[in-house]
């Protein structure tokens, strides 16, 4: 069965002070970003994802997903978002989730699909461990689209009542996977930090776009200068014979890793010239380390500065260019090399504090 998913982000977010809930920050990303990740990691595949949004559509579109808005006016509720998604999606089934539940279980879709099949139903909804119904987390067969259109036309927009009329089956899930974040305090408690900025000028998601949606360099003039560190890694995988040449220094072009190290340091210093909205920084340290693994080379870069913005882009640029340099020097003997695993391992300093991969 083909299944699409829609993330409901089209409400008025009154308990969030009227701010667009899906774009509120949670850790290093917007709240909706965690939901997208959870859907991408489902044990049963999601064919396509849509976002139901009635404002900031241009911002949501930058996440790379199709955005749909309510066909029925006046914020009639989640049923309108479901209706818009069902009108757009060609899939047999539609998985519905809200934008404020960042920790969806990985077997959410699989368990709901199983429930529909075993009970020959057209709709299913999730229940928490306490038995509480989660109507905005449901799986629907496309055959129910006509009934949702009819109910919305008659201003009967209560999702619970509609699911009951469909004979929807309940699917139980253990734990607290469906803890939703409806208020600034709930968001802060979940993140383990301060209540987020709720002012009209707060830009919680994509800071490199201004209020008009235009790209700009973020103003960091008012920030304090602090010691900042970023550590990154990446790998290049290659044939055993190629790896032996690199490890033994037997390549006819010379010391592959030595040249790659110099290239990485040069690249870190040029990051602001390569990344359009990246601030130029006075680097105080760039350390490049290589280690030989069983199937390739791992590169780790540490970059440091004392400045008003982070040094992550410099460290990421450096590790990428180091690996590209290795590829360039070895491509004559191995064009099938693969660069992967490039990522930020940790960052320290600045207002947002320290961050380590795997902790958020």
C-alpha positions as CSV (number, residue, x, y, z in Angstrom):
1,X,0.0,0.0,0.0
2,X,1.4,3.4,-1.0
3,X,1.3,5.9,1.9
4,X,2.0,9.6,2.0
5,X,2.2,11.6,5.2
6,X,1.0,15.1,6.0
7,X,2.4,17.2,8.9
8,X,-0.3,19.5,10.2
9,X,1.1,23.0,10.7
10,X,-1.9,25.1,9.6
11,X,-3.4,26.1,12.9
12,X,-3.4,29.4,14.7
13,X,-1.1,28.3,17.5
14,X,-3.0,30.4,20.1
15,X,-1.3,28.7,23.0
16,X,2.1,29.4,21.4
17,X,1.3,33.1,21.5
18,X,0.1,33.1,17.9
19,X,3.6,32.2,16.6
20,X,3.9,29.6,13.8
21,X,4.4,26.5,16.0
22,X,6.1,24.4,13.4
23,X,8.8,27.0,13.0
24,X,9.5,27.5,16.7
25,X,13.1,26.4,17.6
26,X,13.8,23.1,19.4
27,X,17.5,22.6,19.9
28,X,19.4,23.3,16.6
29,X,16.3,23.2,14.3
30,X,12.7,24.1,13.9
31,X,10.1,21.9,15.7
32,X,8.8,20.6,12.4
33,X,12.3,19.4,11.5
34,X,12.2,16.8,14.2
35,X,8.8,15.5,12.9
36,X,10.2,15.3,9.3
37,X,13.2,13.2,10.7
38,X,10.8,10.9,12.6
39,X,8.8,10.3,9.4
40,X,11.9,9.6,7.4
41,X,13.0,7.0,9.9
42,X,9.7,5.0,9.9
43,X,10.2,1.2,9.7
44,X,7.4,1.2,7.1
45,X,8.3,3.5,4.2
46,X,6.5,6.9,3.6
47,X,6.3,7.6,-0.1
48,X,6.1,11.3,0.1
49,X,5.6,14.0,2.8
50,X,3.4,17.1,2.7
51,X,3.1,20.1,5.0
52,X,-0.3,21.6,5.7
53,X,0.4,25.3,6.4
54,X,-1.7,28.5,6.1
55,X,1.1,31.0,6.6
56,X,4.8,31.2,6.0
57,X,4.4,28.8,3.0
58,X,7.6,30.1,1.4
59,X,9.6,29.2,4.6
60,X,8.1,25.7,4.7
61,X,8.8,25.2,1.0
62,X,12.5,25.6,1.7
63,X,12.4,22.4,3.7
64,X,12.0,20.7,0.3
65,X,8.5,19.3,0.8
66,X,5.2,20.1,-0.9
67,X,3.1,22.6,1.0
68,X,-0.7,22.6,0.9
69,X,-3.1,25.2,2.4
70,X,-6.7,24.8,3.5
71,X,-9.3,24.9,0.7
72,X,-11.9,25.8,3.3
73,X,-11.4,29.3,4.8
74,X,-11.4,30.5,8.4
75,X,-9.0,28.0,10.1
76,X,-11.7,25.3,10.5
77,X,-9.2,23.0,12.2
78,X,-7.1,19.9,11.5
79,X,-9.7,18.3,9.3
80,X,-9.2,21.1,6.7
81,X,-5.5,20.3,6.6
82,X,-6.2,16.6,6.1
83,X,-8.7,17.4,3.4
84,X,-6.2,19.6,1.5
85,X,-3.6,16.8,1.7
86,X,-6.0,14.1,0.6
87,X,-7.0,16.3,-2.3
88,X,-3.3,16.6,-3.4
89,X,-1.9,13.1,-2.5
90,X,-2.3,10.3,-5.0
91,X,-1.4,7.6,-2.4
92,X,-3.7,4.9,-1.2
93,X,-3.3,6.0,2.4
94,X,-2.5,9.2,4.2
95,X,-0.6,9.2,7.6
96,X,-1.5,12.3,9.6
97,X,0.7,13.8,12.3
98,X,0.9,17.2,14.0
99,X,3.9,19.4,13.9
100,X,4.3,19.6,17.7
101,X,5.1,15.9,18.4
102,X,8.8,15.6,17.8
103,X,9.4,12.0,19.1
104,X,7.1,9.9,17.0
105,X,7.8,6.1,17.4
106,X,9.6,4.5,14.5
107,X,6.9,1.8,14.2
108,X,4.0,4.3,14.1
109,X,3.1,3.7,10.4
110,X,3.8,-0.1,10.5
111,X,1.5,-0.7,13.5
112,X,-1.3,1.4,12.1
113,X,-1.1,-0.3,8.7
114,X,-1.3,-3.7,10.5
115,X,-4.3,-2.6,12.4
116,X,-6.2,-1.5,9.2
117,X,-5.4,-4.8,7.5
118,X,-6.3,-7.1,10.4
119,X,-9.5,-5.3,11.2
120,X,-10.4,-4.4,7.6
121,X,-10.9,-0.7,8.5
122,X,-10.5,2.5,6.6
123,X,-9.1,4.6,9.4
124,X,-7.0,4.2,12.6
125,X,-5.8,6.5,15.3
126,X,-3.1,6.4,17.9
127,X,-3.7,6.0,21.6
128,X,-1.1,6.8,24.3
129,X,-0.1,4.4,27.1
130,X,-2.7,6.1,29.3
131,X,-5.5,5.3,26.8
132,X,-5.8,8.9,25.6
133,X,-7.0,9.2,22.0
134,X,-4.6,11.1,19.7
135,X,-7.0,12.1,16.8
136,X,-4.4,14.1,14.9
137,X,-2.2,11.0,14.6
138,X,-4.2,8.8,12.3
139,X,-4.0,6.7,9.1
140,X,-6.7,7.1,6.5
141,X,-7.7,5.3,3.3
142,X,-8.3,7.5,0.3
143,X,-11.9,6.3,0.2
144,X,-12.8,8.6,3.1
145,X,-12.1,11.8,1.2
146,X,-15.7,12.3,0.1
147,X,-16.9,12.2,3.7
148,X,-14.4,14.7,5.0
149,X,-15.4,17.1,2.2
150,X,-19.1,16.7,3.1
151,X,-18.5,17.3,6.8
152,X,-16.4,20.4,6.2
153,X,-19.0,21.8,3.8
154,X,-21.6,21.4,6.6
155,X,-19.2,23.0,9.2
156,X,-18.9,19.7,11.1
157,X,-15.2,20.0,11.7
158,X,-14.6,17.9,14.8
159,X,-12.0,15.3,14.0
160,X,-12.9,12.9,16.8
161,X,-16.5,12.8,15.6
162,X,-15.5,12.1,12.0
163,X,-13.1,9.3,13.0
164,X,-15.9,7.7,15.1
165,X,-18.2,7.9,12.1
166,X,-15.6,6.0,10.0
167,X,-15.4,3.2,12.6
168,X,-11.7,4.1,13.1
169,X,-9.7,1.6,15.2
170,X,-7.5,2.5,18.1
171,X,-3.8,1.5,18.0
172,X,-2.1,1.5,21.4
173,X,1.5,2.8,21.8
174,X,3.6,2.5,25.0
175,X,5.5,5.3,26.7
176,X,5.2,9.0,26.2
177,X,5.9,9.1,22.5
178,X,3.0,11.5,21.8
179,X,4.0,14.3,24.2
180,X,3.1,17.4,22.3
181,X,4.6,20.8,22.8
182,X,1.8,23.4,22.7
183,X,3.2,26.3,24.8
184,X,6.5,28.1,25.1
185,X,7.1,26.6,28.5
186,X,6.5,23.0,27.2
187,X,8.9,23.7,24.4
188,X,11.5,25.0,26.8
189,X,11.0,22.1,29.2
190,X,11.5,19.6,26.4
191,X,14.6,21.3,25.2
192,X,16.0,21.7,28.7
193,X,16.5,25.4,28.2
194,X,15.0,28.8,28.4
195,X,11.6,29.8,27.1
196,X,12.1,30.8,23.4
197,X,11.8,34.3,22.2
198,X,8.1,35.0,21.4
199,X,8.5,38.5,20.1
200,X,7.1,39.5,16.7
201,X,10.6,39.9,15.4
202,X,11.8,36.5,16.4
203,X,12.9,34.4,13.5
204,X,13.0,30.9,14.9
205,X,13.8,28.8,11.9
206,X,15.9,30.1,9.0
207,X,17.9,33.1,10.1
208,X,19.5,33.7,6.7
209,X,16.1,34.9,5.4
210,X,14.6,38.3,6.4
211,X,11.0,39.0,7.0
212,X,10.4,39.4,3.3
213,X,11.9,36.0,2.6
214,X,15.0,37.4,1.0
215,X,18.5,36.1,1.7
216,X,20.7,38.3,3.9
217,X,23.8,38.0,6.0
218,X,22.8,37.8,9.7
219,X,23.7,40.8,11.7
220,X,26.0,39.7,14.5
221,X,27.2,43.1,15.5
222,X,25.5,43.0,18.9
223,X,26.9,39.6,19.8
224,X,29.7,39.2,22.3
225,X,33.0,37.8,21.1
226,X,33.6,34.4,22.7
227,X,36.0,31.5,22.2
228,X,34.4,29.2,19.6
229,X,35.3,25.6,18.6
230,X,33.9,23.3,15.9
231,X,35.0,19.7,15.3
232,X,33.9,17.9,12.1
233,X,34.6,14.6,10.4
234,X,34.2,12.8,7.0
235,X,35.4,9.7,5.2
236,X,36.5,8.7,1.7
237,X,36.2,5.0,0.9
238,X,38.4,3.4,-1.7
239,X,39.8,0.1,-3.1
240,X,42.4,-1.7,-1.0
241,X,45.2,-1.1,-3.6
242,X,44.4,2.7,-3.6
243,X,44.4,2.8,0.2
244,X,47.8,1.1,0.3
245,X,49.2,3.8,-2.0
246,X,47.9,6.5,0.3
247,X,49.0,4.8,3.5
248,X,52.5,4.0,2.3
249,X,53.1,7.3,0.6
250,X,53.7,5.5,-2.7
251,X,51.5,7.6,-4.9
252,X,53.3,9.1,-7.9
253,X,51.8,12.5,-7.2
254,X,53.5,12.6,-3.8
255,X,52.3,12.7,-0.2
256,X,48.5,12.5,-0.6
257,X,47.6,13.2,3.0
258,X,50.1,15.9,3.4
259,X,48.8,17.8,0.5
260,X,45.2,17.2,1.6
261,X,46.1,18.7,5.0
262,X,47.3,21.9,3.5
263,X,44.3,22.0,1.2
264,X,42.0,21.7,4.3
265,X,43.7,24.6,6.1
266,X,43.5,26.8,3.0
267,X,39.8,25.9,2.6
268,X,39.0,26.8,6.1
269,X,40.4,30.3,5.5
270,X,38.3,30.6,2.3
271,X,35.0,29.4,3.7
272,X,33.4,32.9,3.6
273,X,34.3,33.3,-0.1
274,X,32.7,29.9,-1.0
275,X,29.5,30.0,1.2
276,X,27.5,33.1,0.2
277,X,26.2,34.2,3.6
278,X,29.0,32.9,5.8
279,X,30.9,35.6,7.8
280,X,34.6,35.9,7.4
281,X,36.3,34.9,10.6
282,X,39.9,35.3,12.0
283,X,40.8,31.7,12.6
284,X,43.1,31.1,15.6
285,X,43.6,27.3,14.9
286,X,42.9,24.7,12.2
287,X,44.0,21.2,13.1
288,X,43.6,18.4,10.5
289,X,44.0,14.8,11.4
290,X,43.8,11.7,9.1
291,X,43.4,8.1,10.2
292,X,43.6,5.0,8.0
293,X,40.6,2.7,8.3
294,X,39.9,-0.7,6.8
295,X,38.2,0.7,3.8
296,X,39.4,4.2,3.5
297,X,40.6,7.4,5.2
298,X,38.9,9.3,7.9
299,X,39.5,13.1,8.3
300,X,38.8,15.1,11.4
301,X,39.1,18.9,11.5
302,X,39.1,21.2,14.6
303,X,38.7,24.9,13.9
304,X,38.8,27.7,16.5
305,X,38.3,31.4,16.6
306,X,37.5,34.2,19.0
307,X,34.5,35.9,17.4
308,X,30.8,36.8,17.2
309,X,29.7,33.8,15.3
310,X,30.4,30.1,15.1
311,X,33.2,28.4,13.2
312,X,31.2,25.3,12.0
313,X,31.3,26.3,8.4
314,X,35.0,26.7,8.3
315,X,35.5,23.2,9.8
316,X,33.0,21.6,7.5
317,X,34.5,23.3,4.4
318,X,38.0,22.1,5.5
319,X,37.0,18.5,5.8
320,X,35.1,18.5,2.5
321,X,38.1,20.0,0.6
322,X,40.5,17.5,2.3
323,X,38.5,14.6,1.1
324,X,38.1,16.1,-2.4
325,X,41.8,16.6,-2.6
326,X,42.4,12.9,-1.8
327,X,39.9,12.0,-4.5
328,X,41.6,14.3,-7.0
329,X,45.0,12.9,-6.4
330,X,43.8,9.3,-6.5
331,X,41.1,9.3,-9.2
332,X,43.5,8.1,-11.9
333,X,43.7,4.7,-10.2
334,X,40.2,4.6,-8.5
335,X,37.3,6.6,-9.8
336,X,34.8,4.7,-7.7
337,X,35.9,6.3,-4.4
338,X,33.0,7.5,-2.2
339,X,33.0,10.5,0.1
340,X,30.4,10.2,2.9
341,X,29.7,10.8,6.6
342,X,30.6,14.5,6.6
343,X,29.1,16.0,9.7
344,X,29.6,18.3,12.6
345,X,30.7,16.4,15.7
346,X,30.6,19.2,18.2
347,X,30.5,23.0,18.6
348,X,31.4,25.1,21.6
349,X,30.9,28.7,22.5
350,X,28.3,31.4,21.7
351,X,24.9,32.1,23.1
352,X,23.4,28.7,22.1
353,X,26.1,27.0,24.2
354,X,27.7,23.6,23.5
355,X,26.4,20.9,21.2
356,X,27.5,17.4,20.6
357,X,26.4,15.0,17.9
358,X,23.9,12.4,19.2
359,X,22.7,14.6,22.0
360,X,19.9,16.5,20.2
